[in-house]
Amino acid sequence: MHIEAYKILSTEDALTFEFDSISGSRVVRKVVVYGRFPNNPDVFNLALGDKLPDGSVDDLVRTNNNDMDKVMATVVQSLLLFFDKHPASIVYFTGSTQARTRLYQIIIAKELAVAQRLFIISGLRDGTPEPFEPNQPYDAFLLQKNNS
């Protein structure tokens, strides 16, 4: 991606990242969390949401801060930092709604040439992974670090 990312803060283990989504009218603290799947310690779920005052994360909220490209560039930055610490891992992600999953698919397809230099990208359809192809309906996505 050739889009500027927000400044990001990371935990030492590179499993939690925070940054501020900034618009002309407000600042919203965003959180990216990589959670290990209990039945497969090499696979991590990527969750993105707004940090609430009590410290919890809301992944269903629509922030509407008109900075989606910059937020997504920041998520990619978190992925790069995550894979620096966990190079053999696999990251699983899907949208909290079907519309968000479709949005993620559109973003991947739009940035596919750059993304494939950084990651091995698979789409999941009915639980079966396959190489990502634009315009195919996927339920979720898998990313691995591209070491080539």
C-alpha positions in Angstrom: 0.0 0.0 0.0 1.2 3.5 -0.8 -0.9 5.1 1.8 0.4 6.8 4.9 -0.3 4.8 8.1 -1.0 6.2 11.5 1.6 6.0 14.3 1.1 2.7 16.0 1.9 1.5 19.5 2.7 -2.2 20.1 3.0 -4.5 23.0 6.4 -6.2 23.3 5.0 -9.5 22.0 3.5 -7.8 18.9 0.0 -9.2 19.7 -1.8 -5.9 20.4 -1.5 -2.6 18.6 -3.2 0.7 19.2 -3.5 3.9 17.1 -5.7 6.9 16.8 -8.1 7.3 13.9 -8.2 11.1 13.4 -10.8 13.1 11.5 -11.6 16.8 11.6 -14.2 16.3 14.4 -12.9 13.5 16.6 -10.2 11.0 17.5 -11.1 7.4 18.0 -8.6 4.9 19.5 -8.4 1.8 17.4 -7.1 -1.6 18.5 -5.7 -4.5 16.5 -5.4 -7.7 18.4 -3.8 -11.0 17.3 -5.3 -13.9 19.3 -3.9 -17.4 19.2 -6.3 -20.2 18.2 -6.4 -22.6 21.2 -6.5 -25.7 18.9 -3.8 -24.5 16.6 -1.0 -22.3 18.2 0.4 -21.3 14.8 -2.8 -19.6 13.7 -3.8 -16.2 15.0 -7.1 -14.4 14.6 -6.8 -10.7 13.7 -9.4 -8.5 15.3 -9.9 -4.8 14.6 -12.2 -2.5 16.5 -12.7 0.7 18.5 -11.4 0.8 22.1 -14.2 1.6 24.5 -13.7 3.6 27.7 -13.8 0.4 29.8 -10.9 -1.0 27.8 -12.9 -3.5 25.8 -13.0 -3.6 22.0 -16.1 -3.1 19.8 -15.6 -4.8 16.4 -19.1 -4.0 15.3 -19.1 -0.2 15.5 -19.0 1.9 12.4 -16.5 4.6 13.1 -17.2 6.6 9.9 -14.1 8.8 10.4 -13.5 9.0 6.7 -10.0 7.5 7.0 -10.6 3.9 6.0 -7.6 3.8 3.7 -5.3 5.1 6.4 -6.8 2.7 9.0 -6.2 -0.3 6.6 -2.6 0.9 5.9 -2.1 0.9 9.7 -3.5 -2.6 10.0 -1.0 -3.7 7.3 1.7 -2.1 9.3 0.6 -4.1 12.3 0.8 -7.3 10.2 4.3 -6.6 9.2 5.4 -6.0 12.8 3.4 -9.1 13.9 5.2 -11.3 11.3 8.6 -9.8 12.3 8.0 -11.4 15.8 6.0 -14.5 14.6 7.4 -15.3 11.1 6.1 -18.8 10.9 2.5 -18.0 11.9 -0.7 -17.8 9.9 -3.1 -14.9 10.4 -6.8 -15.6 10.0 -9.3 -12.8 9.5 -12.9 -12.2 8.5 -15.3 -9.3 8.8 -17.6 -9.0 11.8 -20.4 -8.8 9.2 -20.7 -10.2 5.6 -20.4 -6.6 4.3 -17.1 -6.1 6.1 -15.8 -9.4 4.8 -16.7 -8.3 1.3 -15.0 -4.9 2.0 -11.8 -6.7 3.0 -11.9 -8.8 -0.1 -12.2 -5.6 -2.3 -9.3 -4.0 -0.5 -7.1 -7.1 -0.9 -8.0 -7.3 -4.6 -7.3 -3.6 -5.1 -3.9 -3.9 -3.5 -3.2 -7.5 -4.7 0.1 -6.9 -6.5 1.7 -5.1 -3.5 0.1 -7.5 -1.0 1.4 -10.6 -2.7 5.0 -9.3 -2.4 4.5 -9.2 1.4 2.1 -12.1 2.1 0.9 -15.4 0.8 -2.9 -14.8 0.6 -5.6 -17.5 0.7 -9.3 -17.2 0.7 -11.5 -19.6 2.7 -14.6 -20.9 1.2 -16.7 -23.4 3.2 -13.6 -23.9 5.4 -11.3 -24.8 2.6 -8.4 -22.5 1.8 -7.5 -21.7 -1.8 -5.2 -19.1 -3.4 -6.9 -15.7 -3.3 -8.6 -14.7 -6.6 -10.4 -11.4 -7.1 -14.1 -11.6 -7.5 -14.5 -14.9 -5.7 -16.7 -15.1 -2.7 -14.8 -15.9 0.5 -15.9 -16.4 4.1 -12.5 -15.5 5.5 -8.8 -15.0 4.6 -5.4 -16.4 5.6 -2.1 -14.5 5.5 1.4 -15.9 5.8 4.7 -14.0 5.5 6.0 -14.2 2.0 9.7 -15.1 2.4 10.5 -15.2 -1.4 
